[in-house]
Amino acid sequence: MALCVRALLGSAAARSLASLRGRTLAAPGLRCASGGASSVQQRVDLKRSKALQGGGEKRTEAQHARGKLTARERVALLLDPDSFTELDMFVEHRCSDFGMEADHNKYPGDSVVTGHGRINGRLVYVFSQDFTVFGGSLSGAHAQKICKIMDQAMTVGAPVIGLNDSGGARIQEGVESLAGYADIFLRNVLASGVVPQISMIMGPCAGGAVYSPALTDFTFMVKDTSYLFITGPDVVKSVTNEDVTQEELGGAKTHTSVSGVAHKAFENDVDALLSLREFFNFLPLSNKDPAPVAESHDPSDRLVPGLDTLVPFESTKAYDMLDIIHGIVDERDFFEIMPNYAKNIVVGFARMNGRTVGIVGNQPKVASGCLDINSSVKGARFVRFCDAFNIPIITFVDVPGFLPGTAQEYGGIIRHGAKLLYAFAEATIPKITIITRKAYGGAYDVMSSKHLRGDVNYAWPTAEVAVMGAKGAVQIIFRGKENQVEAEAEYVEKFANPFPAAVRGFVDDIIQPSTTRMRICRDLDVLASKKQTNPWKKHANIPL
C-alpha cells in the first residue's frame, strides 16, 4: 500500500522534520588563518548531511512506496518539535570483510538513529532503525549505539522506545553482530522494572532480533508492514513442509489475536506513532516516579446512574464490562491493552481524577468471564507492570471460575492460573476491587481479593461470593434428595448475595453502583501515601 508521505506526516510533523534538518545543517562554518578549523567544519557538515540522507534517495523512495516512513521521519513525528538530541551521528561500522571497508559502504550513524527527546515535555530515549541502510541490519556499531542510550536512560530514569525496522543480524560481521544482540538483551533485562520499555515493530523483525521486543514491557505493531518471527516462511517450508505467508506466520493479526506476543496493532506508521504519544502519557518515567497525574475536567464525585441497572437480574445473562469501565474512568478515556487476545479479561490504562490507574476486569461477554490460560498470563503481566511502576490497580470482578476442560488442564491451567494469583499477591501498589456479580471458587481468591492484601474491596448489591453457582452446589449438597428446587432457592438466599462476604469483612462495603467512581477517587486519594514492602529476597520464583 503506497501512501503519500507528505499526507502521512501532516503539516506539524513536516515542520518538525524540517526543523530537525535545519538544526543539523545550520552549523556555521568556522574561519581561521590556516583554514584548518574551516576544513574540519566542512567535513562535519558533510558527514551530517550524509547521515540525514540515510541510504539515499532511491532507498528512501522505496521505503515510502511500501507505505513506511523513514527512521528520521518517525522520530520527528513521535517527539515534540525541536526536542530531539541525536547521539552518535558520526559512528560507522567497523567491518572490513566482503568489501565493507569501501567508502560507499560507510554511512555516518550506520543503520540506526539514536538519541533523546521529549513527548509532551517529558524525557524519553529513542532508537529508530533505518531500513534504508543495509536493511536496518544490526552491526556491532548499531548495537553499541542502542546500548549507550539504554544505559543513559537507566542512569537518568527515563523510558526507552525502540522503533524496529530491521532485516536482522548483519551477516558480514558474523559473531560481532550476535554479540551486539546479546548486549541489547542484557540491557533489556537490567532495565526491566527500572524504566518502561516500549517496542514499536514497524517493519521486519526476525531471528534473534525478536527477543529484544519480547523482553520489553509493551510491543506494538503496524498492520500489513510489520512482521515478527523466529524463522521465515522459507525455513518453515523446508523443515515442516508448511506453506505459510509472512503475514500468516508473523503479521500483526497473528501476534495480537493468536500468539499474544504483541499488545496492539495500528493502521499505519502515523497512526502508530501518534497513538504511542497518547499511550506514553499514562506511564511514569521510572520506578521512582509516582503514577502521572493530569489535569482532569471530569468531577471526581460524578455519579453514574446507568450502572445501577447495567448488570442483568438473571445471573446467566451477559453484559459488557467495558460499559462499566468507560462509565467510571475520566472522560470515558480507556487505553485497552491486548484488546483482541484473551478477550475474557480486559486490561488497560485510564485516569481517575487525573491519576493514571491500571484497570483489570473479567469480561462476561466472552466465555462468561471465566479465567483460562491466556487470560491469566495476560492479566498477570499487566498487573506486574503496574506494580513495578507504582500504578494503582482497579479490579472489576465477575468470574464464575476457571475454564474447565482437558485442553486447559493439559495446557497447564494450574501453573498459568497461579501467575495471576502471584501477581496480585505480590503487588504492593494501591489495589481497589469491585465485585459486580459472580465471584466463585478459587477465581474469587485470585482476582485481587481481600485475602491477597486488597486495600479496598467493594461489592455491588448484585454480587455473589460463593464456592460455586447455586445449581452446582445444590446437586452436590442435596444429591439424591427431593425438592432440589426448594434447596436451590435456599442456597441462593444464603449465598448468592454479598452478605456472607460482608459479614466476615471480606468486602469493606456494599455500595450503590452509581457511586463507584466517587468511592474509587476518594480511596485513591487516601491510598496515595501507601507504603508496603515484601520480605527481602534476591528474587521470587514466579511459576513461569
C-alpha positions in Angstrom: 0.0 0.0 0.0 1.8 3.1 -1.2 1.0 6.1 0.9 1.8 9.7 0.2 4.4 10.6 2.8 3.5 14.3 2.9 -0.1 13.3 3.6 1.0 10.9 6.3 3.3 13.3 8.0 0.9 16.2 8.1 1.9 19.8 8.5 3.0 19.6 12.1 5.3 16.6 11.6 6.6 18.0 8.3 7.6 21.2 10.2 9.2 19.1 12.9 11.2 17.2 10.3 12.2 20.4 8.5 13.4 21.9 11.8 15.4 18.7 12.5 17.2 19.0 9.2 17.7 22.8 9.5 19.1 22.5 13.0 21.5 19.8 11.9 22.7 21.5 8.8 22.9 25.1 10.1 26.2 24.8 11.9 28.1 27.9 10.9 31.5 27.4 9.2 34.5 28.5 11.3 37.1 30.8 9.9 40.8 31.0 10.8 44.0 32.0 9.0 45.2 28.4 8.4 41.8 27.2 7.2 42.2 24.1 9.3 39.2 24.6 11.5 37.1 25.5 8.5 38.2 22.3 6.8 37.1 20.2 9.8 33.8 22.0 10.0 33.2 21.3 6.3 33.8 17.6 7.0 31.5 17.8 9.9 28.8 19.4 7.8 29.3 16.8 5.0 29.1 13.9 7.4 25.9 15.3 9.0 24.4 15.8 5.5 25.2 12.3 4.5 23.8 10.9 7.8 20.5 12.7 7.2 20.2 11.1 3.7 20.3 7.6 5.2 20.6 5.1 2.4 20.0 7.6 -0.3 17.1 8.9 -2.3 16.2 5.7 -4.1 16.0 3.7 -1.0 14.0 6.4 0.7 11.5 6.3 -2.2 11.3 2.6 -1.9 10.6 2.9 1.8 7.8 5.4 1.1 6.4 3.2 -1.7 5.9 0.4 0.9 3.8 2.8 3.0 6.5 3.3 5.5 8.2 6.4 6.9 12.0 6.6 7.2 13.8 6.3 10.5 14.2 10.1 10.9 10.6 10.9 9.8 9.4 8.5 12.5 11.5 10.2 15.2 10.3 13.6 14.1 6.6 12.5 14.3 7.0 10.8 17.6 8.8 13.5 19.5 7.9 17.1 20.3 9.2 19.6 17.7 12.8 20.7 18.2 13.3 18.4 21.2 15.4 15.6 19.6 19.1 15.5 20.5 20.8 12.9 18.3 23.7 10.9 19.7 26.5 9.1 17.7 25.7 10.6 14.3 29.3 10.0 13.2 29.6 6.4 14.3 30.3 4.0 11.4 30.6 0.2 11.2 34.0 -1.4 11.7 33.7 -4.3 9.3 36.4 -4.8 6.8 35.3 -8.1 5.2 33.5 -8.7 2.0 34.2 -5.2 0.7 32.5 -3.5 3.6 35.5 -1.3 4.1 34.8 0.6 0.9 33.8 4.2 1.3 30.5 3.7 -0.5 29.6 1.1 2.2 30.2 3.6 5.1 27.2 5.5 6.3 27.5 8.1 9.2 25.3 6.8 12.0 25.2 3.4 10.5 21.7 1.8 10.3 20.1 3.3 13.4 19.2 6.8 14.7 19.6 7.2 18.4 19.1 10.0 21.0 16.7 11.6 23.4 13.9 14.0 23.2 10.5 14.8 24.7 6.9 13.7 24.4 4.6 16.3 25.7 7.5 17.8 27.6 8.6 14.5 29.2 12.0 13.0 28.6 12.3 9.8 26.6 15.2 7.9 24.9 14.6 6.6 21.3 16.3 4.5 18.8 14.9 4.2 15.3 16.3 1.5 12.9 17.0 2.7 9.4 15.9 0.2 6.8 17.4 2.3 4.0 20.9 1.5 5.3 21.8 -2.2 4.9 18.1 -3.1 5.5 18.5 -1.8 9.1 20.7 -4.8 9.9 22.4 -4.9 13.2 26.1 -4.3 13.3 28.4 -4.0 16.3 28.3 -0.2 15.9 24.5 -0.3 15.6 24.2 -2.3 18.9 26.8 0.0 20.6 24.6 3.0 19.8 21.4 1.3 21.2 23.2 0.1 24.4 24.6 3.6 25.0 21.1 5.3 25.1 19.7 2.4 27.2 22.5 2.9 29.8 21.8 6.6 29.9 18.1 6.0 30.2 18.6 3.9 33.3 21.1 6.4 34.7 18.7 9.4 34.5 15.4 7.4 34.9 13.6 7.8 31.5 11.7 5.3 29.3 13.2 3.8 26.2 11.2 3.5 22.9 12.5 1.3 20.1 11.2 1.7 16.6 12.1 -1.6 15.0 12.6 -2.0 11.2 15.4 -4.4 10.6 16.3 -7.3 8.4 18.2 -9.0 11.3 21.9 -9.5 12.0 24.4 -8.1 9.6 25.8 -11.3 8.1 29.1 -9.7 7.0 30.0 -9.1 10.7 29.4 -12.6 11.9 29.7 -13.2 15.6 30.1 -9.5 16.4 26.5 -8.9 15.3 25.3 -11.8 17.5 27.3 -10.3 20.4 25.5 -7.0 19.8 22.1 -8.6 20.2 23.2 -10.2 23.5 24.4 -6.8 24.7 21.0 -5.3 24.0 19.2 -8.3 25.6 21.2 -7.9 28.7 20.2 -4.2 29.0 16.6 -5.1 28.3 16.7 -7.4 31.3 18.6 -4.9 33.5 16.2 -2.1 32.6 13.1 -4.2 33.2 11.2 -2.8 36.2 13.5 0.2 36.3 12.3 2.3 33.3 9.4 1.5 30.9 10.5 -0.1 27.7 8.3 0.0 24.6 8.9 -1.6 21.2 7.1 -0.5 18.1 7.5 -3.0 15.2 7.4 -1.0 12.0 8.9 -3.5 9.6 10.5 -6.9 9.6 12.0 -8.2 12.9 13.2 -11.8 12.5 15.5 -14.4 14.1 17.3 -13.5 17.3 16.2 -9.8 16.9 12.7 -10.8 18.1 13.8 -11.3 21.7 14.5 -7.7 22.4 10.9 -6.7 21.8 9.8 -9.8 23.7 11.8 -8.6 26.7 10.3 -5.1 26.7 7.1 -4.1 28.6 4.9 -3.4 25.6 5.2 -4.5 21.9 3.1 -2.7 19.3 2.9 -3.5 15.6 1.8 -1.8 12.3 -0.7 -3.7 10.2 0.5 -5.0 6.8 4.1 -3.8 7.1 5.5 -5.4 10.3 6.5 -9.0 10.9 7.8 -10.9 13.9 9.0 -14.5 13.6 11.9 -16.7 14.6 12.2 -18.3 11.2 10.7 -17.1 7.9 8.3 -18.9 5.6 11.0 -20.4 3.5 12.7 -22.1 6.5 9.3 -23.3 7.8 8.5 -24.8 4.4 11.9 -26.7 4.3 11.6 -28.0 7.9 7.9 -28.7 8.4 6.6 -28.6 4.8 4.0 -26.0 5.8 3.0 -23.3 3.3 2.6 -20.0 5.1 2.9 -16.4 4.2 4.8 -13.8 6.2 1.5 -12.2 7.3 0.1 -15.5 8.5 3.3 -16.5 10.2 4.2 -13.3 12.0 1.9 -10.4 11.0 0.1 -8.0 13.3 -3.1 -10.0 13.3 -1.4 -13.2 14.3 0.5 -11.7 17.2 -2.3 -9.5 18.5 -5.0 -12.2 18.4 -3.4 -15.7 18.3 0.1 -15.7 19.9 -0.3 -12.7 22.3 3.2 -11.6 21.5 2.1 -8.1 20.6 -0.1 -5.8 22.7 -1.8 -3.8 19.9 -1.7 -3.1 16.2 -2.2 0.2 14.3 -3.3 1.0 10.8 -0.1 2.7 9.6 3.1 4.5 10.8 1.4 7.8 11.6 -1.5 6.2 13.5 1.1 4.1 15.4 3.3 7.0 16.4 0.5 9.3 17.4 -1.1 6.6 19.4 2.3 5.9 21.1 2.4 9.6 22.1 -1.0 9.2 23.7 0.0 5.9 25.4 3.2 7.5 26.8 1.2 10.0 28.8 -0.1 7.2 31.0 3.4 6.0 32.1 5.7 7.2 34.8 9.3 7.9 33.7 10.8 5.3 36.0 10.1 3.1 39.0 11.0 6.0 41.3 8.2 8.2 40.0 4.6 8.1 41.1 1.8 7.5 38.6 1.4 10.6 36.4 -1.4 13.0 37.3 -3.0 15.0 34.5 -5.5 17.9 34.8 -9.0 16.5 35.0 -12.2 18.2 34.0 -14.3 15.2 35.0 -15.7 15.7 38.5 -14.4 13.1 40.9 -17.8 12.9 42.7 -19.7 12.3 39.4 -22.4 9.7 39.8 -23.0 7.2 37.1 -26.8 6.3 37.3 -26.6 3.9 34.3 -24.5 1.5 36.4 -27.5 0.8 38.7 -29.3 -1.1 36.0 -26.4 -2.4 33.9 -25.9 -5.8 35.5 -28.8 -8.1 34.4 -31.0 -9.6 37.1 -30.5 -13.1 35.5 -27.1 -14.3 36.6 -26.6 -16.2 33.3 -27.2 -13.1 31.1 -24.1 -11.3 29.7 -23.2 -7.7 29.8 -20.2 -5.7 28.6 -17.6 -4.9 31.3 -16.3 -2.1 29.0 -19.6 -0.3 29.7 -18.7 -0.2 33.4 -15.1 0.9 32.8 -16.0 3.6 30.3 -18.7 4.9 32.7 -16.3 5.2 35.7 -13.0 6.5 34.3 -12.2 10.1 33.4 -13.9 11.3 30.2 -14.5 7.7 29.1 -10.9 7.5 28.0 -9.6 3.9 28.3 -6.4 2.7 26.5 -7.1 -1.0 26.3 -4.1 -3.3 26.1 -4.3 -6.6 24.1 -7.9 -6.0 23.1 -8.0 -8.9 20.6 -6.3 -11.5 22.7 -7.8 -13.4 25.6 -10.9 -11.3 25.4 -12.4 -12.9 28.5 -10.3 -10.5 30.5 -9.9 -6.7 29.9 -6.8 -4.8 30.9 -5.6 -1.3 30.1 -4.9 2.2 31.4 -7.2 5.0 32.3 -7.3 8.0 34.7 -9.3 8.6 37.8 -9.4 12.2 38.9 -6.4 12.8 36.6 -4.3 10.0 38.2 -3.1 7.1 36.0 -4.6 3.7 37.0 -4.4 0.2 35.7 -7.8 -1.5 35.0 -8.3 -5.3 35.2 -11.8 -6.7 34.6 -13.4 -10.0 33.7 -15.5 -9.8 30.5 -18.8 -11.7 30.9 -19.5 -11.3 27.1 -16.6 -13.8 26.4 -16.6 -17.3 27.9 -18.8 -15.9 30.7 -15.7 -14.2 32.1 -14.0 -17.5 33.0 -10.3 -17.3 33.7 -8.2 -19.6 31.4 -4.5 -19.9 30.5 -4.3 -17.0 28.1 -6.3 -14.6 30.3 -4.3 -15.5 33.4 -1.0 -14.7 31.6 -2.3 -11.5 30.1 -3.6 -10.3 33.4 -0.5 -11.3 35.4 1.9 -9.5 33.1 -0.2 -6.3 33.2 -0.5 -6.4 37.0 3.2 -6.9 37.4 4.0 -3.9 35.2 1.6 -1.7 37.2 3.2 -2.9 40.4 6.7 -2.2 39.1 5.9 1.4 38.2 3.6 2.5 41.0 0.4 2.5 39.1 -2.7 1.7 41.3 -4.9 -1.2 40.1 -8.7 -1.2 40.0 -10.1 -4.7 39.5 -13.7 -5.4 38.4 -14.8 -9.0 39.2 -17.4 -11.1 37.5 -15.8 -14.5 37.3 -17.6 -17.9 37.6 -14.3 -19.7 38.0 -11.5 -21.2 35.9 -12.4 -22.7 32.5 -12.8 -26.4 32.7 -11.7 -29.0 30.1 -8.9 -31.3 29.1 -7.3 -28.6 26.8 -6.9 -26.3 29.8 -5.7 -29.0 32.2 -3.2 -30.4 29.7 -2.1 -26.9 28.8 -1.1 -26.2 32.4 -4.0 -24.0 33.7 -2.9 -24.7 37.3 0.6 -23.3 36.6 -0.6 -20.4 34.4 -3.5 -19.5 36.7 -1.1 -19.3 39.6 0.7 -16.5 37.7 -2.3 -14.2 38.1 -2.7 -15.1 41.7 1.0 -14.5 42.3 1.0 -11.1 40.5 -1.9 -9.8 42.6 -0.5 -11.2 45.9 3.0 -9.7 45.5 1.7 -6.3 44.3 2.3 -3.5 46.9 0.6 -0.7 45.0 -2.9 0.5 45.9 -5.4 -2.2 45.0 -9.1 -1.5 44.8 -11.6 -4.3 43.9 -15.2 -4.1 42.9 -17.3 -7.4 42.7 -20.0 -6.6 40.2 -21.6 -10.0 40.1 -20.1 -13.5 40.3 -17.0 -14.3 42.4 -16.9 -18.1 42.6 -14.4 -20.5 43.8 -10.7 -20.1 43.6 -11.1 -17.4 40.9 -12.6 -15.2 43.7 -9.4 -15.5 45.6 -7.3 -14.8 42.6 -9.0 -11.6 41.5 -7.4 -9.2 43.9 -9.4 -10.4 46.9 -9.1 -9.0 50.4 -7.0 -12.1 51.3 -4.3 -11.1 48.7 -3.8 -7.8 50.5 -6.5 -5.9 48.7 -6.7 -2.4 50.2 -10.4 -1.6 49.5 -12.8 -4.3 48.4 -16.4 -3.4 47.4 -19.4 -5.4 46.3 -22.4 -4.3 44.4 -25.8 -5.5 45.5 -25.8 -7.9 42.6 -22.6 -9.6 43.8 -22.5 -13.3 44.6 -19.5 -14.6 46.6 -19.6 -18.4 46.9 -17.7 -21.6 46.3 -19.8 -22.2 43.1 -23.1 -21.4 41.4 -26.3 -22.4 43.2 -27.3 -25.2 40.8 -23.9 -27.0 41.0 -23.7 -26.6 44.8 -27.2 -28.0 45.3 -26.5 -31.0 43.1 -23.6 -31.8 45.4 -25.1 -30.9 48.8 -28.6 -32.5 48.2 -27.6 -35.3 45.8 -30.3 -38.0 45.7 -32.8 -35.9 47.7 -36.1 -34.5 46.6 -37.2 -30.8 46.5 -34.0 -29.7 44.8 -35.8 -26.6 43.5 -36.5 -25.5 47.1 -32.9 -26.4 48.1 -31.6 -24.2 45.3 -33.8 -21.3 46.4 -32.5 -21.7 49.9 -28.9 -21.8 48.7 -29.4 -18.6 46.7 -31.0 -16.9 49.7 -28.0 -17.8 51.8 -25.0 -17.4 49.5 -26.0 -15.8 46.2 -25.6 -12.3 47.6 -22.8 -10.1 49.0 -23.7 -10.6 52.7 -21.7 -13.7 53.5 -18.5 -11.9 52.5 -19.6 -8.6 54.0 -20.3 -10.0 57.5 -16.9 -11.6 57.6 -15.1 -8.4 56.5 -14.0 -9.9 53.1 -15.6 -6.9 51.4 -15.4 -3.5 53.1 -18.8 -2.2 51.9 -21.8 -3.0 49.7 -22.1 0.1 47.6 -24.6 1.5 45.1 -23.1 1.0 41.6 -23.7 4.6 40.6 -21.4 5.8 43.4 -18.5 3.6 42.3 -16.5 6.4 40.6 -16.8 8.7 43.6 -15.7 6.0 46.1 -12.7 4.9 44.0 -11.5 8.5 43.6 -11.7 9.1 47.4 -9.9 5.8 48.1 -7.1 6.6 45.6 -6.5 9.9 47.5 -6.3 8.1 50.8 -4.0 5.4 49.4 -1.7 7.8 47.7 0.7 7.6 50.6 0.5 3.8 50.9 3.8 2.2 51.7 4.1 -1.6 51.8 7.1 -3.9 51.3 7.6 -7.6 50.8 10.1 -9.8 52.7 13.7 -9.4 51.5 14.7 -11.8 48.8 17.2 -12.0 45.9 14.2 -12.5 43.7 11.0 -14.5 43.8 10.2 -17.7 41.8 7.0 -17.0 40.0 5.6 -20.1 38.4 6.7 -19.4 34.8 
